[in-house]
Amino acid sequence: PKTPRNGSHPSSSGGAQHLPQTIIIGVRKGGTRALLEMLSLHPDVAAADNEVHFFDWEEHYRQGLGWYRSQMPFSAPHQLTVEKTPAYFTSPQVPERVYRMNPNIRLLLILRDPAERVLSDYTQVYYNHLQKRKPYPPIQQVLLREGRLNPDYKALNRSLYHLHLQRWLRFFPLPHLHLVDGDRLIRDPFPEIQKVERFLQLSPQINASNFYFNKTKGFYCLRDGGRDRCLHESKGRAHPQVDARLLHRLHEYFHEPNKKFFELVGRTFDWH
Ligand code: A3P
Protein backbone atom coordinates (compact mmCIF):
# COMPACT_ATOMS: atom_id res chain seq x y z
CA PRO A 1 0.00 0.00 0.00
CA LYS A 2 1.00 3.61 -0.57
CA THR A 3 2.59 5.36 2.40
CA PRO A 4 0.23 8.15 3.40
CA ARG A 5 1.54 11.69 3.03
CA ASN A 6 3.04 13.25 6.12
CA GLY A 7 3.23 9.91 7.94
CA SER A 8 -0.46 10.14 8.71
CA HIS A 9 -2.41 8.35 11.41
CA PRO A 10 -4.95 5.89 9.98
CA SER A 11 -8.40 5.58 11.57
CA SER A 12 -10.88 2.72 11.69
CA SER A 13 -13.06 4.51 9.09
CA GLY A 14 -10.20 4.48 6.58
CA GLY A 15 -9.57 8.22 6.73
CA ALA A 16 -6.48 9.64 8.37
CA GLN A 17 -5.23 12.86 9.90
CA HIS A 18 -2.66 14.81 7.92
CA LEU A 19 -0.58 17.86 8.58
CA PRO A 20 -2.08 20.75 6.58
CA GLN A 21 -0.88 21.20 3.01
CA THR A 22 -2.19 24.75 3.11
CA ILE A 23 -2.77 27.24 5.92
CA ILE A 24 -4.85 30.41 6.07
CA ILE A 25 -2.37 32.54 8.01
CA GLY A 26 -4.50 35.68 8.39
CA VAL A 27 -5.19 38.46 8.64
CA ARG A 28 -7.35 38.77 11.73
CA LYS A 29 -10.77 40.13 10.63
CA GLY A 30 -9.80 39.77 6.98
CA GLY A 31 -12.55 37.25 6.30
CA THR A 32 -10.61 34.15 7.33
CA ARG A 33 -13.71 32.23 8.48
CA ALA A 34 -15.59 33.06 5.29
CA LEU A 35 -12.62 31.90 3.22
CA LEU A 36 -12.32 28.63 5.13
CA GLU A 37 -16.06 27.91 4.91
CA MET A 38 -16.18 28.72 1.22
CA LEU A 39 -13.15 26.60 0.46
CA SER A 40 -14.74 23.74 2.40
CA LEU A 41 -17.46 23.62 -0.26
CA HIS A 42 -14.88 21.77 -2.32
CA PRO A 43 -15.10 17.99 -1.89
CA ASP A 44 -11.31 17.67 -1.95
CA VAL A 45 -10.81 19.99 1.03
CA ALA A 46 -10.84 18.92 4.67
CA ALA A 47 -10.76 21.87 7.07
CA ALA A 48 -10.03 21.98 10.79
CA ASP A 49 -13.05 23.41 12.62
CA ASN A 50 -11.23 25.51 15.18
CA GLU A 51 -8.27 27.86 15.12
CA VAL A 52 -5.42 25.57 16.11
CA HIS A 53 -2.83 28.15 17.30
CA PHE A 54 -0.04 25.61 16.93
CA PHE A 55 2.79 27.84 15.72
CA ASP A 56 2.02 30.88 17.86
CA TRP A 57 1.13 29.39 21.28
CA GLU A 58 4.15 27.96 23.05
CA GLU A 59 2.13 25.43 25.04
CA HIS A 60 0.92 23.98 21.74
CA TYR A 61 4.15 24.26 19.78
CA ARG A 62 6.04 22.48 22.54
CA GLN A 63 3.86 19.41 21.98
CA GLY A 64 5.26 18.91 18.51
CA LEU A 65 3.92 18.02 15.07
CA GLY A 66 2.22 14.86 16.37
CA TRP A 67 -0.05 17.04 18.45
CA TYR A 68 -0.63 19.41 15.52
CA ARG A 69 -1.67 16.50 13.30
CA SER A 70 -4.02 15.21 16.00
CA GLN A 71 -5.93 18.52 15.71
CA MET A 72 -6.64 17.96 12.01
CA PRO A 73 -9.81 16.46 10.56
CA PHE A 74 -9.86 12.90 9.23
CA SER A 75 -9.55 13.00 5.48
CA ALA A 76 -9.21 10.80 2.44
CA PRO A 77 -5.83 10.57 0.66
CA HIS A 78 -6.93 12.83 -2.23
CA GLN A 79 -8.08 15.63 0.10
CA LEU A 80 -6.14 18.73 1.08
CA THR A 81 -6.05 19.51 4.77
CA VAL A 82 -6.37 23.17 5.72
CA GLU A 83 -6.44 25.08 8.97
CA LYS A 84 -6.82 28.78 9.70
CA THR A 85 -5.26 30.71 12.55
CA PRO A 86 -5.28 34.44 11.74
CA ALA A 87 -2.75 35.27 14.46
CA TYR A 88 -0.03 33.46 12.50
CA PHE A 89 0.38 36.37 10.08
CA THR A 90 1.43 38.86 12.76
CA SER A 91 3.36 36.53 15.10
CA PRO A 92 7.12 36.99 14.51
CA GLN A 93 8.16 33.43 15.38
CA VAL A 94 5.65 31.72 13.08
CA PRO A 95 7.13 31.94 9.52
CA GLU A 96 10.30 30.05 10.44
CA ARG A 97 8.32 27.40 12.30
CA VAL A 98 6.00 26.83 9.36
CA TYR A 99 9.03 26.66 7.06
CA ARG A 100 10.63 24.00 9.25
CA MET A 101 7.48 21.91 9.03
CA ASN A 102 7.15 22.22 5.27
CA PRO A 103 9.12 24.71 3.12
CA ASN A 104 6.78 23.98 0.18
CA ILE A 105 3.52 24.65 1.97
CA ARG A 106 1.00 26.86 0.17
CA LEU A 107 -0.07 29.85 2.20
CA LEU A 108 -3.32 31.78 1.95
CA LEU A 109 -3.54 35.33 3.20
CA ILE A 110 -6.81 37.23 3.06
CA LEU A 111 -6.53 41.00 3.42
CA ARG A 112 -8.97 43.80 3.75
CA ASP A 113 -8.72 47.59 3.60
CA PRO A 114 -6.38 48.23 6.56
CA ALA A 115 -8.50 51.06 8.02
CA GLU A 116 -11.68 49.02 7.79
CA ARG A 117 -9.81 46.10 9.35
CA VAL A 118 -8.94 48.30 12.35
CA LEU A 119 -12.63 49.11 12.87
CA SER A 120 -13.51 45.44 12.57
CA ASP A 121 -10.74 44.53 15.04
CA TYR A 122 -12.02 47.15 17.49
CA THR A 123 -15.58 45.83 17.11
CA GLN A 124 -14.43 42.28 17.86
CA VAL A 125 -12.66 43.33 21.08
CA TYR A 126 -15.60 45.52 22.05
CA TYR A 127 -18.00 42.57 21.79
CA ASN A 128 -15.59 40.26 23.62
CA HIS A 129 -15.67 42.73 26.51
CA LEU A 130 -19.42 43.11 26.32
CA GLN A 131 -19.85 39.35 26.59
CA LYS A 132 -17.83 39.35 29.81
CA ARG A 133 -19.78 42.40 30.99
CA LYS A 134 -16.57 44.41 31.01
CA PRO A 135 -16.41 48.03 29.83
CA TYR A 136 -14.41 48.96 26.73
CA PRO A 137 -13.58 52.54 25.73
CA PRO A 138 -15.11 54.15 22.64
CA ILE A 139 -13.16 53.92 19.39
CA GLN A 140 -11.84 57.50 19.52
CA GLN A 141 -10.27 56.77 22.88
CA VAL A 142 -8.34 53.70 21.76
CA LEU A 143 -7.27 55.23 18.45
CA LEU A 144 -5.98 58.52 19.79
CA ARG A 145 -3.34 59.46 22.35
CA GLU A 146 -2.68 63.14 23.04
CA GLY A 147 -4.59 64.05 19.90
CA ARG A 148 -2.59 61.77 17.57
CA LEU A 149 -3.13 58.25 16.32
CA ASN A 150 -1.65 55.97 18.95
CA PRO A 151 0.94 53.75 17.19
CA ASP A 152 0.93 51.42 20.20
CA TYR A 153 -2.68 50.45 19.56
CA LYS A 154 -2.28 46.84 18.47
CA ALA A 155 -5.04 46.95 15.87
CA LEU A 156 -3.16 49.68 13.97
CA ASN A 157 -0.01 47.59 13.95
CA ARG A 158 -1.83 44.51 12.69
CA SER A 159 -2.88 46.50 9.61
CA LEU A 160 0.73 47.38 8.70
CA TYR A 161 0.72 44.48 6.30
CA HIS A 162 4.13 45.14 4.74
CA LEU A 163 5.91 44.74 8.09
CA HIS A 164 4.37 41.35 8.73
CA LEU A 165 4.67 40.11 5.16
CA GLN A 166 8.38 40.95 5.07
CA ARG A 167 8.97 38.38 7.78
CA TRP A 168 7.17 35.69 5.77
CA LEU A 169 9.08 36.54 2.62
CA ARG A 170 12.35 35.77 4.38
CA PHE A 171 11.26 32.13 4.33
CA PHE A 172 8.77 31.78 1.50
CA PRO A 173 8.99 33.12 -2.05
CA LEU A 174 5.99 35.13 -3.18
CA PRO A 175 4.59 32.39 -5.47
CA HIS A 176 4.05 30.17 -2.39
CA LEU A 177 1.62 32.73 -1.09
CA HIS A 178 -1.81 33.54 -2.49
CA LEU A 179 -3.41 36.84 -1.55
CA VAL A 180 -7.17 36.87 -1.32
CA ASP A 181 -8.89 40.23 -1.64
CA GLY A 182 -11.17 40.22 1.41
CA ASP A 183 -13.15 43.25 0.23
CA ARG A 184 -13.94 41.48 -3.03
CA LEU A 185 -14.74 38.27 -1.18
CA ILE A 186 -17.47 40.20 0.64
CA ARG A 187 -18.90 41.81 -2.52
CA ASP A 188 -18.61 38.87 -4.90
CA PRO A 189 -17.08 35.74 -3.39
CA PHE A 190 -17.15 33.32 -6.31
CA PRO A 191 -14.35 34.82 -8.47
CA GLU A 192 -12.05 35.06 -5.44
CA ILE A 193 -12.73 31.45 -4.53
CA GLN A 194 -12.06 30.33 -8.11
CA LYS A 195 -8.61 31.91 -7.85
CA VAL A 196 -7.98 29.99 -4.66
CA GLU A 197 -9.05 26.74 -6.34
CA ARG A 198 -6.53 27.39 -9.11
CA PHE A 199 -3.74 28.30 -6.69
CA LEU A 200 -4.29 25.07 -4.76
CA GLN A 201 -4.53 23.10 -8.02
CA LEU A 202 -7.97 21.85 -7.09
CA SER A 203 -10.35 20.84 -9.84
CA PRO A 204 -12.96 23.57 -10.43
CA GLN A 205 -15.85 22.20 -8.40
CA ILE A 206 -17.16 25.21 -6.52
CA ASN A 207 -19.92 26.96 -8.50
CA ALA A 208 -21.57 30.37 -8.59
CA SER A 209 -24.73 28.58 -7.44
CA ASN A 210 -23.00 27.78 -4.13
CA PHE A 211 -23.40 31.45 -3.16
CA TYR A 212 -26.48 33.57 -2.73
CA PHE A 213 -26.88 37.05 -1.31
CA ASN A 214 -28.89 37.08 1.89
CA LYS A 215 -30.60 40.46 2.25
CA THR A 216 -31.29 40.05 5.96
CA LYS A 217 -27.67 39.25 6.73
CA GLY A 218 -26.37 41.74 4.18
CA PHE A 219 -23.71 39.22 3.10
CA TYR A 220 -23.34 36.25 0.83
CA CYS A 221 -24.32 32.93 2.38
CA LEU A 222 -23.53 29.40 1.25
CA ARG A 223 -25.70 26.84 -0.49
CA ASP A 224 -24.30 23.37 -0.14
CA GLY A 225 -26.21 20.35 -1.45
CA GLY A 226 -29.52 22.20 -1.04
CA ARG A 227 -28.61 23.33 2.48
CA ASP A 228 -28.37 27.09 3.02
CA ARG A 229 -26.19 28.58 5.70
CA CYS A 230 -24.81 31.96 6.62
CA LEU A 231 -21.77 32.65 8.75
CA HIS A 232 -22.20 33.07 12.50
CA GLU A 233 -23.82 36.31 13.66
CA SER A 234 -20.41 37.51 14.94
CA LYS A 235 -19.31 37.75 11.28
CA GLY A 236 -20.55 40.81 9.49
CA ARG A 237 -21.23 43.13 12.42
CA ALA A 238 -21.81 46.86 12.14
CA HIS A 239 -18.72 48.94 12.90
CA PRO A 240 -18.72 52.04 15.11
CA GLN A 241 -19.33 55.43 13.55
CA VAL A 242 -16.06 57.31 13.24
CA ASP A 243 -16.10 61.02 12.47
CA ALA A 244 -14.93 61.96 8.99
CA ARG A 245 -11.75 63.69 10.19
CA LEU A 246 -10.58 60.74 12.23
CA LEU A 247 -11.38 58.38 9.37
CA HIS A 248 -9.36 60.58 7.05
CA ARG A 249 -6.41 60.43 9.44
CA LEU A 250 -6.71 56.67 9.58
CA HIS A 251 -6.60 56.52 5.79
CA GLU A 252 -3.59 58.82 5.75
CA TYR A 253 -1.83 56.72 8.35
CA PHE A 254 -1.96 53.69 6.06
CA HIS A 255 -1.16 55.49 2.83
CA GLU A 256 2.63 54.94 2.82
CA PRO A 257 2.54 51.47 4.41
CA ASN A 258 0.03 50.40 1.75
CA LYS A 259 2.32 51.64 -1.00
CA LYS A 260 5.15 49.62 0.49
CA PHE A 261 2.92 46.59 0.62
CA PHE A 262 1.87 46.96 -3.03
CA GLU A 263 5.54 47.16 -4.04
CA LEU A 264 6.32 44.08 -2.02
CA VAL A 265 3.62 41.97 -3.68
CA GLY A 266 3.69 43.56 -7.14
CA ARG A 267 -0.01 44.34 -7.24
CA THR A 268 -2.39 46.93 -5.86
CA PHE A 269 -5.59 46.71 -3.88
CA ASP A 270 -8.54 49.03 -3.94
CA TRP A 271 -7.90 50.48 -0.47
CA HIS A 272 -8.41 54.09 0.71
P1 A3P B 1 -16.99 42.29 10.22
O1 A3P B 1 -17.78 41.44 11.16
O2 A3P B 1 -16.18 43.32 10.89
O3 A3P B 1 -17.82 42.85 9.09
P2 A3P B 1 -12.62 36.86 10.27
O4 A3P B 1 -13.40 35.62 10.00
O5 A3P B 1 -11.23 36.82 9.74
O6 A3P B 1 -12.73 37.27 11.72
O7 A3P B 1 -13.29 38.03 9.43
C1 A3P B 1 -14.56 38.51 9.75
C2 A3P B 1 -15.03 39.34 8.59
O8 A3P B 1 -15.38 38.52 7.49
C3 A3P B 1 -16.31 40.10 8.90
O9 A3P B 1 -15.92 41.31 9.50
C4 A3P B 1 -16.95 40.25 7.51
O10 A3P B 1 -16.88 41.55 7.00
C5 A3P B 1 -16.11 39.33 6.62
N1 A3P B 1 -16.90 38.49 5.73
C6 A3P B 1 -16.51 38.17 4.48
N2 A3P B 1 -17.43 37.44 3.87
C7 A3P B 1 -18.45 37.27 4.75
C8 A3P B 1 -19.70 36.58 4.67
N3 A3P B 1 -20.06 35.95 3.56
N4 A3P B 1 -20.49 36.63 5.78
C9 A3P B 1 -20.12 37.29 6.88
N5 A3P B 1 -18.93 37.95 7.00
C10 A3P B 1 -18.10 37.95 5.95
Residues whose N, C-alpha, C, O or C-beta is under 5 A from the ligand:
A	BS01	A3P	V27 R28 K29 G30 G31 T32 R33 A34 S120 L185 I186 F219 Y220 C221 L231 S234 K235 G236 R237
